[in-house]
């Protein structure tokens, strides 16, 4: 790559239009089909057992739900039981109420009968939606006294509303808990219920609520209904939008840790917030790095409550914004590890990542030809010597050549300053951070293209990569891969291209990762000019400034944040993508993502056409669709490169939004609906089903 030096009413006037949030509506319209674990017309409407347990079924909670207490060692749901798939109310209720542990995959829209029905969930259950197919309509779930070790994830729970805004007659909640403990509610979309979206009552404790969308409701999230002060609750990375009250209301909670939440009151709707986060009674609350947009009375407390605020952002808010109290604040880190995202990043982050995730799907019981044929093993890496290996590369080296079974390399939190190479004869490797956040495990190094080796030669762009992957069917999850080459301190170096992650393999899945650098951050290539190289990036965060997503691979970036970064000298100028696609292949597809950053308006292009080596036969391609573009994007978003006109190649947009979006023109091609129908995730990935393992 070549371097470049509101008078509004507090109640609905009319019933709100009911529907999936915009990003999910568009996702559904893209017809993911079986690619993400949904089911075809020939699927049987009954429960079926799966013989292979998908990796997400073994994931455990973070926050207070991870704490060992009350005879329960964290929250892991039904991972010790069978995995079943349900598509009917009868089957869902059968398995959810069973005394046995189950992972229950909801693979259809299930309507509660009668309306308002709340299934009484028993202990040791994971209830999880298959992609975006898992929907509960007209009711929800109830966790009673003593119920414990329950995970509810990746579901849409909606539409029990009975036409009464402040409904005191119909107690139809999305999820209600009365005296439960060790519960994880994660990545759900819960909205338009008759009473509240979530109720945590009667000393429910060791609860974590994370990455949910809570919206279109009078009461969002009520906590309390007790005179005791014993509950411990973590609430993080939730998008609470267009709800009047209980956002949440936290009454008599011993330890309430709220961080990285996004509370939004949109002036364009008929719902007005009464208040935001409320510390009631004797609650001890720590509120960190959250973002409050347009909220009335964003943070309030009773005189008997203790409330500590740190690092929050308030935009367009009015009224009470309080902290203080006579109690002794608690330190969440004495209970569990966590890592804060910057408050300024929270809106974009949660617009992309909150709610159901398409990449969580069921696993076929019959392996395909590209799936490992035996149950693999896990290797552990820890810098302090408590794992099997102290470095990531040592664990990779320990994987047998030409392995047929998936090997998971679980990396403990820490910063691993090393380069990692996964060779082509070591497929089926999963590199997974074991911390509570993808920021906890960091693999980083600082080579650039012009950095000299011991023999006096230089690494070149490709050789500069911190992590290089050539083994097919590779996965990276819940970690950060970075290149921290310091351009300002190395002005004498000729060649500042510095790759964080390079892929040169087929069927690469990057799920919940951060890839961070400056120029040439993420290089995605193919194993050879005659071989495919497909990459699926989801729920991730990519940072850079010049050509920082580049290469000849066929790649999808879905439901992710692309963060634009200033140059080393503080200037704002750059290009997001630089595809070098072959004429007979597809290039880059960016969909349902957010492009943003702390850079000047109109300073970044969405991409430019890289004809690697001056090859005129290449047809570089980038499509950006159904995404949110900040004002940083130029009004003419595509640029020429190397003497080739981008107009002779394949660059287009479709139904983008935000300050950086624009209408169709000669400088800004837009796909027609018919063209867009042929540029979906399924079109890009073909016969590959990305499934986390």
N, C-alpha and C positions, 0 to 999 in steps of 0.2 A: 504494500500500500504506500502511496506517496503522501508524505506529511505536508500539511499546510500550516505555514508559520502564521309602615304598613297599617291604616285603620282596618282591622280584620276582626272577624267574629271568632269566638272560641269554640264554636260547635259547627258541625257540618250544616250548610244550608241545604244541600241535597246529598244523597248517597254518593260516596266517592266511587269512581270507576275502579273496579277490582281487577288486578292483574299482576303478573310477575313484574318485578322491577325491570327497568328498561334494558339493562344489560342481559338479564336472563331471558326476557322476551325475545330479544334478538338472537340469543343463543339457541333458543328452541326453534326459531324459524330457520336456523341453519341446518336442521335435519342431521344431527350427529348420528342418529341411528345406532347400529350395534357397535360403532367405533368406540363408544365410551360406556359400554356395559348395559345399554338399553336392550330391549327385547323385540324381536320381530313378530309378525302376525302369527307365526306358528308356535309361539310360546304357549305353554299350557297354563291356565289360570289356577295354579295350585302351587303349594310350597315344594321346593326341591332342595335336597341337601347337596352341598358342594364339597368335593373331596379335597380340593386345594384351598387353603385359607389365605386370602389376600393379605398383603402386608398391613394395610390400614386397619384390618381387624385386630391386629396385635398392638396398635398404638395406644399408649396410655396418656392420661391427662397431665396438664401442667397446673401451676397455681396451687391453691389450697386443696383441690381435688387430688393432688399428687402426694399429699402429706400422709404419713403412716399414723393412724389414730383409730380409736374405737374398734380395734381388732381387725382393721382393714388396711392393707398395704397399698395405698394409692388407689387409683381408679382405672381399671382396664376392661370393664364390661364383661362381655361373654366370650372372651378370647379362648378360654379353656373348654368351650363347648363346641357344638356343631355350627356350621354356617348354613343357613337356609334362606331361600329366596321366596318372598311372598308377593302376591298380587291381589289378594282379596282381604276383606275385613275379617272374615272368619279365621283365616290363617294367621294374620297379624295378631289377633287377639289370642289365638291358641298358643303361639310361641312366646308372646310378650308376658303372658300371665303364668307361664309354666314355672315350676320350681327348679328346672334345670337351666344351666347357662346356655345361651344362644347368641350367635351373631345373626341378626335378622336383617336381611337386605330387602328394602322396599323398592320394588321395580315397577310400580304403576301408581296411578292416582286412585286412592282409596277414600271413598266417601263414608263418613260416619252415619250410622243409623241406630237410634234417632239422632237428629242434629244436636250437637252439644255433648255427645258421648265422649267420655275420657277413659281410655283403656287403662286399667289398673296394672301398671308394669311391676313385675316382680324383680328381685335382686339378680345381679349377675347377667345383665343384658346389654348388648350393643344393638341399637336400632339405627340403621343407616340407609340413606337413600342411594339408589343406583344412579350415578350421574345426576342429572336434573329430573329424572323420571319419578323419584319418590316423593309423592305429595299426599298429604292428609287434609281432607276437605271437610269442614263442618264440625270439627271436634279436635281432640288432642290426646294428651297423656296425663295420668295421675300417678304420683309416687307417694305412697302412704308411709305411715310411721314405721321406722326401722328399715325401709327399703334402702338398699345400698349397692354400690358398684354398678352404676347404670350410666351408659353413654348414649346420647341422642345426637346424631350428626347428619348433616348433609340432606336434610329434609326441608320441604316447603310445607308449612302448616298454616292453613288459611281459611277464611270465610265462614266463621260461625256467627257473624254479625247479625243481630235481630232487629236492626232499624232503630235502636235506642242508643243515643250517643253515650250518656252516662248511665249505663245499664246496671241496675242493682237487682234485677230480677233473674237474669240468665247468667249463671256463673260458668261461662263457657271459655275456659282459658286454653291457650296453646299448650303450655306445660305447667302443671301445678304440682308443688311438692309440699307435703305436710309431714315434717319430722323425718325426712330422708337424710341420708348422708353419703358422701363420696359419689357425686354426680357431676358429669361433664356434658355440657350443652354447647355444641360447636358447629359452626358453618351451616346454620339453618337460616331460612327465611320465614319469619313468623309474623303474620299480619291479619288485620281485619277480623278480630275475634269479638266476642260479645261482652267480655268483661276485661280481662287483661291478657297481654301476650305471654308473659311469664309471671308466675307467682311463686315465691319461695317463702313458705310460712312455717310457723310452729317449730322454730329451732332447727330447721334444715341447715346443715353445715357441711363443711369440706366440699363446697360447691365451686366449680369454675364455669363461667359463661364466656365464650370466646368466639370471635369472628362470625357473629350472627348479624342479620339484618332484622331490625324490629321497626315496624312502620304501620302507618295508617290506622291509628288506634287512639282511644282516649287514654288508657292506662297501659304503659309499656311494661314496666317491670317493678312489681311491688315486693318488698322484703320485710318480714316482721310478723305481725299478729301474735306477739308474745311479750310477756313482761321480763323474760330472761334475757341476759346478754351473754350468749354463749357461741353464737354462730361465727364461722370463719368463711369468708367468701371472696373469690377473685373474679373480677369483671374486666376483661381486656379485649381490645380490638373489635368492638361492636359498633355498628352503624345504626344509630337510633334516629329515625327521621320521621317528621310529621306525626308526633305523638304529643298529647297535651300535658300529661302528668305522669308521675312515677317513672323517672328517666335515669336511673331508678330512684325510688324512695326507699331509703335504707334505715330501718327502725330497729334499734337495740341489737346491733351486730357488734360482736366483740372485736373483730378485725375485718374491715372492709377495704380491700385493695382494688382501686379502680385506676386503670392506666390505658393510654392509647385508644380511647374511645372517641367516636365522632358523633356529636349531637348536632342535628341540623333542623332548623325551622325555616322552611322555604316560604318567602313572602308571597309567592304566587298561588298558594293554596288556601282553603278555608279553615285550616286547623292552625291554631295558635298555641304555642307552648305556655303553660302556666309557670313551670320551673324546670330546671335541668336536674343535676345531681343534688340529692337532698339527704343530709345526715340527720336522722331523727333520733329522739330518745337519748340513749347513752351510747350511741354508735361511736366507734373509734375508726375514722376513715383516713386513708392516704390516697390522694388523687393526683396522678402524675401524667404529664405529657399527653393530655387529651385536647381535643379541638372542639370549640363551641361556636357554632355558626348561627347568628340571628336569634339566639335563644333569649327569652325573657327570664330574668332571675336565674342565671346559669348555674350558680352554686350557692346553696343555702344550707343553714344548719340551725338546729335547736340550740338553746343556750346550754343544754345539758350534754351536747355532743362535742367530740373533739375531731377537728378536721384540719389536715395538713395539705396544702397545695404546693406542687412543684412543677414548673415547666409547662403549664397549660397555656393555650392560645385562645383568645376571645376575639371574635370578629363579628361586628355588628350586633353585639349583645347589649341588653339594657337591664336595669334593675339590680337586684341583690347579687353580690359576688363576695362570698364570705369565707373565712377560715378562722382558726383559733380554737379556743376552748381550754378548760382547766385540766383536762386529763393528760396523761403521758402518751405521746404518739408512739405507735409501734413501728418496727422496721420489718417490712415484708421479707427482706433477704435473710432474716433469721429463721424463716420457715421454708423458703424455696428459692431457687435461682430464677432470675428472669432478666431480660434485656429490653431496654426501652427503645422504641423508634422515636425519631424526632417528631415533635408535635406538628410541625409545619408539613410533614410528609403524610400525616394520618389521613386527611380526606382522600387524596389520590390512592393511597395504599388500600383503604377499605372499600372504596368504590370498585376497585379491581378484585379484591381478595375476599371480602365478606360474603357470606351466603353460600349456597350449595356450589360444589365444585364438580365440573364435568369429568375430571380425571379420576374421581373415585368411582369405580364400577365393580361389577362382579368378575370373578375369575372363572374361566372355563374349566370344567373338570377334566377335559381332555387336552393335553398340551398340543400346541401347534408345532410345526417343524422348527420354529425359531425359539421355542420355549424350552428351558432346561428340563431334562427328563427325569431328574432325581431331586429329592429335597436337598437343598444346599445347606451351608453352615454359616456361622457368624464369626468373624474375626474382630477382636477388639483392639483399639489403639488408644493409649493414654500416655501423655508426656511424663507423668509421675511414676511410670512403671507398673501401675495397677492393672494394665491391660496386657494382652499378649505381645504387643509391639509398641514401641515408642514413637515410630514415625508411620505416616500413611504409606510411603513407598515400601517400607519393610513388609507391611501387610499385603500390598499388591504383589510383591515379589513372592510371597508365600502361597499365592493362588496357583494351583497346578496349571501347567500349559495345556491348552486345548480342553479346558474344563467344560463339562456338559451340565453341571448343576450351578444354580445361582449361588454366589458367595456374597454375603453382606459384610461390608467393612464398617463397623460401628465406631465412630470417632468421638471420644469424650470431649467436653468443652475445653477450649484453649486455643492459642494461636500457634499454628504449626508452620514454621518458616522453612519451607522446603519446596522443591519441584517434584511433581508426581507424573509418572508415565505409565499408562495402561496400554500394554502392547496388543497388537492385533490377535495374538494367539491366546488372549485371556478375555473371552467374552463373558456375559452374564454376571457382571460385577455391579453391586449397588454400593455406593459411597454415601453413608448416612451419618449426619451429626446426631449425637444422642442428647443434646441439651434441650432446654425448653423453648429455645428460639434459634432461628437460623443464624443469628449473630453470635451465638455462643461458641460455635466451632468455626474457626477461620483457617483456611489454607492460603498462604500468601508468599510471594517472593517478588524480587524487583529487577528482573532482567528486562532489557529493551533490545530492539533489533541491533542497535549499535554497541551494546555492551560487549566488551572483549572477554574471550575465554582465556584460559591459561596459556594456550598455544598462540595467542595473538589474533586469532580469527574472531569473528563476531557471531552472535547467535542468529541474526536475521529475525524477521517477524515471526515466522512459524516456530523457530527454536526458542523464542522468548517466553513461551507459555508457561504459566505456573503449573497448570494441570493440562496434560495432553492425553486425549482418549482416542485410541485406535481399535479397541475391542468392541465388537457389536453388542447390542442389547445392554448398553451401559445405562445406569441410573444414578443420579445425584439428588439427594433430598436433605432439607433442613440444615444447610450449612452455607458458608460464604467462601467463594473462591475469588481471590483478588490478585492484582498486580500493582504493587505500590512503588513502582519506579518513579522517582522524584525528578520531574523535568526541570524544575527551577534550579536544582542543585547540580544538574548534569547537562548544562548547555553546551559543554564541549563534546558531548557524545553526538555522533552523527547517526540519526535513526532513532526517533523516540517512540516508534510503534512498540507497544508493550501489551502482549496478550495475557489475559487472565486465564481463560479457558479456551482450548482448541479441541474441537471434535473432528475426527476423520473416520467416522464409523457410521453404520446404519442402525436405526432404531435406538436413538439416544433420548432418554427422558430426563428432563430437568424439572423437578417439582419442588416448589417452596425453597428456592435457593436465591442467594444474592451473588451476582457476578459483577465485580467492581474494577474499574480501571479508568484510563483516560482515552488515549488513541488505540483503536483496534482491541477493545476489551474482549469481545466474544467472536471468535473465529469458528465458523461452521463449514466444514469441507466434506468431500466424499472420499471414500477409500481409494478411488481411482476414477479416471474420466469415464470409464465404462461401468461404474458401479454406483448404486444409489447410496445416498447419505441422508437419511431422514432424521430430523430432530424435532421433538415436541417440548416446548418450554411453557410451563403453566404455573400460575400463582407465584411468580418470581419477580425479581427486582434487578434491572440491568442498568448500570451507570457508565457514562463515558462522554466523550465530546467529538471526536473525529472518527468517522467510519467505524463506530464501535460495535456494530453488528454487521459482519461481512463474511464473504465466502461463497462457494458454489453449491452448498447443501440445499436440500429442500427442507425448509424449516417453518414451523408454526410457533408464534409467540401469542399465547392466549391468556386472558385475564391476568395480565402482569403490568408492572409499572416500569416504564422506560424513563430513566432519570437523566436529564441533560445537565452537564457539568461545565463550569467555566474552564478556560484554558489556564495553563500554569501562570500566565501573566495577568490573570483576572479578566481577560477579554471574553466576550461571548461570540462564538462562531463555531459552527460545526455541522456534521452530517450524521444522521442516525444510522442509516444502512448503506452498504456498498456491496450489492450482490454481484456475483460473477457467474450467473447461471448459464448452463448450457442450453442451447436452443430447444432441445427435446425434453427438458425437465422444468419443474416448477421451482421458483426461487423462495422468497420470503413472504409469509402471510402474517400480518400483525392484526389481531382481532380481539375485540372486547377488552382492550387494554387502555392505559393512560400514558400519554407522553407529556412530561412536565419537567420542571426544574427551575432552580434559582439562577436564571440567565436572562439576558435582555430580550425584549419583545422582538419578534421577526428576525432572530439571529441564527436559527437552525433550519436546515433542510431535512425533509424526511428521508432523502436518500440521493445517491448518484450512481451512475452506471460504471462499474469497474470491469473493463475488458482486460482481464489479467494477461500480461505479456503482450498487450496490443492485439489480442485475438479478435478480429472482426466477426468471427462466426458465433461468438457468444451472444446471448440475449438476456441480459440481466433483468430480473423481475422483483419488484416489491409491490404488494397490495396492502394498503392500510384500510381497514373497514371496521365500522361499528365501534370506533374508539373515540376517546376524549383527547383532544389536542389543545394544549395550552397556547397562550399568546406568543410563546417563543417560536412557534413554527411560522416560517415565511409564507407570505401570501402566494408566492410561486414556489411550491415546496420541493421541486425536483431540480437537480443540477447535473450539468455535463461533467464528464471526467475523461482525461487522457485524450482529448480530441474527438471523442464520440458523443453524439447528441443523445440525450436521454429519450427524446421523442421517437427515436428509432428502436427503442427497447420497450420494456413492459413495466410501466409504472402507472398506478391508478389508486383511486380512493372509492369508498362507498359508505354513505350514511355516517360520516364522522360528525362529532359535535364538539363544542367548546370554542373558546376565543380564537383558536388557531385553525378552525375548520373554514371551508370556503365553498362557494358555488362552482359548478362546472364551468370550465373555460379551456381555451387552447393551452394554457399553462397549468391547468389543474384538471386532468381527465377524471371523470367519474364513471364507474360501472353502471350499466343499466341493471334493472332487476333481473333480467334474463342472464346477463353476464355474471352477475353476483351469485346466482344460483349454481354456477359452475366453479366458483372460487370459495369453497368451504373447506373446513378442516378435513372432512372426509376425502375431498378431492386431492388434498395435499398428501395425506398419509396413506391412501390406498388401502391395501390389505393388512396394514399394521394396526393393532389395537393397543394403544399405550395404556398399560395397567401397572400401577405401582406395585413393586414386589420387594 
